[in-house]
Structures are given as structure tokens and as C-alpha cells.
Amino acid sequence: MATKRFSISASPEIHTLIKNHADAAGLDVSAYVIAAALERIAEDERVRETFAEIDDEIAATEAAPDSPRSDTAASDVRLTSDEERELHVLRSLILDDGLRASSGDGAAA
């Protein structure tokens, strides 16, 4: 069987980790990496198949002319003051700012 060559770059630490695991499995690095890649491909396919129906339903809903996405601009949405405070907290957490005290001293609340 004809083979085709891959060239894979990795840090020395990752290289050593893969080599050690391949050795422990009794495989050469090529066989080990191919087995790992094929395992991941199979998992990706299982996930795709599991969610295919719902993904199709979501796509159809979003494409429909009466979809909430198609007629509601973000600027049309009005938040309550409680929702605005919650959004501020979430943005702070997501951006890893921490929660700033209202005094502006930068201390976490």
C-alpha cells in the first residue's frame, strides 16, 4: 500500500509526551498518532450524526422568514435595569476583569 508522509511540528515537551505514550503502547510514533487521529475522527462523526437532526432544524428555523433572528435587530432589544446589571457582571467575568467596585478603585467586589 502506498503511503503519504505528514510533517508534524510540536514543542519538545509534546514530542516527548507522544513518544513516551507511543512506546508504552508498543507502537511507533506514526502508528500512535494515526490511531489517535482516527479515534478523534470517529468521535467527531458520532457527534455530527447525533446532532444532525437538531442542527438541520436550527438551520431551517433560522432561515425561515418569520424567524425571530430575521426580524429583530439587536438595537430593538431593550433590557431592564436588572438585566443590564447582570449583563455587566457577565461581561466582567468573561473578560476576566473581575467585578469592579462602583467606587472605581478597581478592587474586586
Helices and strands as residue ranges (DSSP letters): H 12-25, H 29-63, H 68-71, G 74-76, H 81-94
